[in-house]
């Protein structure tokens, strides 16, 4: 039976044919659903003359509702395409696309079951910029809700931004969620715990903050959890002890801290990656099925438990850059499955023998920077083509020059309260000390301190002919808990970001004298409130800056040790980082007379000299100005969150921002916590929109002080004109900035540095100008957070990069020719 076309009022519905018969009903062009409904219902009347056709009508209704469901998924996918700003990978999607037969590719995969979508995988470019400001995570998940049978959702590298909405819990069928490499921020919503079918949750490479939700430990089927490279903080919830199905737990590169819960009951756990956090001090309790264990760059200390020798399935073990002490268990080299072993940068002791055995499958071993003695096992060096063995900075008997003398490891072991292996004859005084330690009559801690200072005095006797000079050779960096009772003072909230920065170490006085030509005046760089500064060149050829601080005898030793520990942690890619320290002692009582702090040397000029003053007639392009600003913000972010209390009021000026040879911005003058009891640091009076800052104001809105100074730096980056810090000048410039933002693109450019006008995207420029204006707000509470500033600058950078790629801009070099003879004029009163 053919119903043909029909009329509704005076309008005719075209192109729709409804066919019916004894075996059912079919509809041509059924994708046009609304006209089909109209045609069907307007054509019911003729059917009413035949009672037998009522059953046919009911069949048609059922088919219509089936088509409605299918079209709802089609329309939902098309709406997702629009929400994702029409990515190239989805360009072929349209109303005629058969999504259940869609050919899979590296960017898009759609899987259906019984004509309903169950898996949706969309992958963008890893460098994808954030989606436009009109994007909404809430709308995205409201659309995904129209895919009721969705079990696998993977949306990676698409520029998604904003908080992860709690509406994700409405997708109750989800089993796998992967939203890595986006710009998601805020807390992980607790509503995720309502996804009772969830087996895999991957949220890597985002900006999530806050604590790991305790309710995640209640997910009954969760087997894979990966949250690496975010800004999560706080301890791992105790509820994780109950995640019986858990096989993979990856939390690397966050700011998580504290003791780990007992994971020994997780019999299925195979991968545990906690790299670059602040966990510790106790080694985690684990089951025996673990295959990969990464504890690198944390706060673990003490010795390794005996249970490690029972991890027979362990293939990859990395415990480097921690504070482990005590004997190194040589049996780790011969674990039946071990392939990779790294214990570098700890304080393990013990004598290794050439005859020790290794697993034949062992491919990589790093024993460097410990206190190991004896001979390197033959099994580590016998097959150098297929095996990497690193062992420098120990006390092995080798022919190369990468080892310390035996006495170094013995003295270092004593300094951290560890008794070294007795390998050679010692003097009567040292033997007496060791017997005293072994006896433990007065307690291990007390005797360790006595031995440390006794040995220090003994090493100073040959130097009595020098007036008040003696330096403890190669002082230990791995301070014991006795020497550093306040080591927990460091806040576990930020990553150290030590990319490209050499390991922190101690320097001998002889090294520093050689580097500065005995502190010759030709090496003198200047003097400030924090001591004298010298330029130096180390034996390996690297340039350094050395700060010399004279100390008083009455200095509290406990606070002194705490500050040294803090200084050793001020290391970040966007700070002029501390590389090490050295001491000089008073000979009469062995107290510290001078402290030397060694910093990396940055020689490519200041940010101002590369913008408003020009370097060799060239200035930074807009792209590299934004990049430098982002670097400054990341440096401030570390200073605010890297320790307790955070470093605020850092006297930020554009002349205090240096650029290295790769144009990476580094903050050179931060509020270094150097022995407050012994020094009177001058009160920095800096520019403020409200005038001179009162001292008691430093206790309020501390983070907003640096935000205002950052606004002044951004102002100079935009205008290209030196700004001498003065409240009146800043207010004038702020008003001009506000007027420029409200103006059109052409008028706005009159406020901008002429050098960058032709290679600057207007949207990118406006974004930076808007966040700069907010930073300069008179009321601290109205200024943005450092995270808000960072997001806006990153958004501006992405917009600029996209514009540069698709335009004819000639901005290829980081430096653009400066405009002659128009030299910049400093703005001041």
JOZI-V346502 format. One record per run of one state. SS is the DSSP state (~ for helix, > for strand, _ for the rest). FROM is the first residue (numbers start at 1). TO is the last residue. If there is no record, write none. Layout:
BEGIN
SS,FROM,TO
SS,FROM,TO
END
This chain:
BEGIN
_,1,1
>,2,2
_,3,5
>,6,8
_,9,10
>,11,13
_,14,17
>,18,21
_,22,23
>,24,27
_,28,32
~,33,42
_,43,43
~,44,47
_,48,50
~,51,83
_,84,87
~,88,90
_,91,98
~,99,101
_,102,107
>,108,113
_,114,115
>,116,123
_,124,136
~,137,144
_,145,151
>,152,156
_,157,160
>,161,163
_,164,165
~,166,170
_,171,175
>,176,178
_,179,182
>,183,186
_,187,189
~,190,194
_,195,199
>,200,202
_,203,206
>,207,210
_,211,213
~,214,218
_,219,223
>,224,226
_,227,230
>,231,234
_,235,237
~,238,242
_,243,247
>,248,250
_,251,254
>,255,258
_,259,262
>,263,263
_,264,270
>,271,273
_,274,277
>,278,279
_,280,285
>,286,286
_,287,291
>,292,294
_,295,300
>,301,302
_,303,305
~,306,310
_,311,315
>,316,318
_,319,322
>,323,327
_,328,329
~,330,334
_,335,339
>,340,342
_,343,346
>,347,352
_,353,363
>,364,366
_,367,370
>,371,374
_,375,377
~,378,381
_,382,387
>,388,390
_,391,394
>,395,396
_,397,405
~,406,415
_,416,427
~,428,439
_,440,443
~,444,463
_,464,486
~,487,489
_,490,504
>,505,506
_,507,508
~,509,515
_,516,520
~,521,523
>,524,528
_,529,530
>,531,537
_,538,542
>,543,550
_,551,556
~,557,568
_,569,574
>,575,575
_,576,577
>,578,585
_,586,591
>,592,600
_,601,605
>,606,606
_,607,614
>,615,615
_,616,617
>,618,620
_,621,621
~,622,641
_,642,653
~,654,656
>,657,659
_,660,664
>,665,667
_,668,694
~,695,699
_,700,701
~,702,719
_,720,722
>,723,723
_,724,726
~,727,742
_,743,744
~,745,749
_,750,753
~,754,759
_,760,761
~,762,775
_,776,779
~,780,782
_,783,785
~,786,805
_,806,814
>,815,817
_,818,826
>,827,827
_,828,829
END
